[in-house]
Amino acid sequence: MQREQTEAGDRLNHPYEDSYEDLYKASYEDQYEDSYEDPYEDQEFLERQRKRRERRKREEARRRRRLRLLAAGGVCVVCAVVAVICSFQFGDEDEEAPEISGVVPLSAFVGTEVSYTTNIVVTDDSDPEAELSVDTSAVDSDAAGTYDITYTATDAAGHTASASTTITFSEKPEDYIEESVVLEEAQAVLDEILSDDMTLKQKTTAIYTWVRAHLSYSDADYDESWTNGAHIGFTTGTGDGFIYFSTTKALLTQAGVPNIDVEKSNVTSSRHYWSLVNVGDGWYHLDTTPRLSGATFFLATDAEMTAYFEEYGAYDAIDTSRYPVTPTTASTTE
């Protein structure tokens, strides 16, 4: 009984067991001697195989064609995107020329090297890397005199802008104080009033406060060299507007605050100097010289400076076209 159940189970698991046994008892040809035909002699079979191969070839060709189209389409899309970006940045939409700021009159001593691009800034709506060139072909740094300089900015679209100024070379005074000496004197002051975590605006505030507190006004009437003027300010604590300006310039320069020299344009009655500084949000006027009126100029705008000169009878005392334009609102940087 157990054997029968086992055999029955085997038949359930292998329902064709008997036919397998018969299959292996005879050769392949013998089993199919009546119906066997060589498939390679069957023309219909060969035709079906040929058609199948042709179909595969056509499908493979279509697949490759789709891949080429997709690849070409991808390249076109990339090219289109690049073209749009280039057009947006440098193409036909760019109709504005670059702007050049920081072009101011320069001065130097005969025979000294000059950095013509200090504080020069080129801006362009479409090209952040517009090229700046400086034409100094008319300059002779070995002879005293005033010479013309021309700045030219060119953007990627070919638009250009130019700005001109002058540089004046003069003979170095016999008692000239080297800049390195003055900057060391400035550093001694900065060590007392600045800390490493200060912002540019905080440093400028500290410098302005120190100069106003430690210098007293007197008619020194000296303007041959800003380094000599700063040395007078540091060593004597007294001087005129040029001494105030020079001392402030030394401190700003050593503290790393960008600054530009400004001279009053109307010099019929007197000369006056101060600075433009950039503490992170544009150029503003900084004038540490005390006024009898009590007016102060800490990060002042062009409008504020012009209004002051007009009020006190010195109309057009500042030619704003010679210097970077200030923002129209007060500085808001920290």
Stockholm file with secondary structure:
# STOCKHOLM 1.0

chainA/1-334         MQREQTEAGDRLNHPYEDSYEDLYKASYEDQYEDSYEDPYEDQEFLERQRKRRERRKREEARRRRRLRLLAAGGVCVVCAVVAVICSFQFGDEDEEAPEISGVVPLSAFVGTEVSYTTNIVVTDDSDPEAELSVDTSAVDSDAAGTYDITYTATDAAGHTASASTTITFSEKPEDYIEESVVLEEAQAVLDEILSDDMTLKQKTTAIYTWVRAHLSYSDADYDESWTNGAHIGFTTGTGDGFIYFSTTKALLTQAGVPNIDVEKSNVTSSRHYWSLVNVGDGWYHLDTTPRLSGATFFLATDAEMTAYFEEYGAYDAIDTSRYPVTPTTASTTE
#=GR chainA/1-334 SS CHHHHHHHHHHHHCTTHHHHHHHTTSCHHHHTTTTCCCGGGCHHHHHHHHHHHHHHHHHHHHHHHHHHHHHHHHHHHHHHHHHHHHHHHHSTTCCCCCEEECCCCEEEETTCCCCTTTTCEEECSSCTTCEEEEECTTCCTTSCEEEEEEEEEECTTSCEEEEEEEEEEECCCTTCCCHHHHHHHHHHHHHHHCCTTCCHHHHHHHHHHHHHHHCEECCCCCCSCHHHHHHHHHHHSEECHHHHHHHHHHHHHHHTCCEEEEECSCCSSCCCEEEEEESSSSEEEEECSCCTTCCCEEEECHHHHHHHHHHTTCTTCSCGGGSCCCCSSCCCCC
#=GC SS_cons         CHHHHHHHHHHHHCTTHHHHHHHTTSCHHHHTTTTCCCGGGCHHHHHHHHHHHHHHHHHHHHHHHHHHHHHHHHHHHHHHHHHHHHHHHHSTTCCCCCEEECCCCEEEETTCCCCTTTTCEEECSSCTTCEEEEECTTCCTTSCEEEEEEEEEECTTSCEEEEEEEEEEECCCTTCCCHHHHHHHHHHHHHHHCCTTCCHHHHHHHHHHHHHHHCEECCCCCCSCHHHHHHHHHHHSEECHHHHHHHHHHHHHHHTCCEEEEECSCCSSCCCEEEEEESSSSEEEEECSCCTTCCCEEEECHHHHHHHHHHTTCTTCSCGGGSCCCCSSCCCCC
//
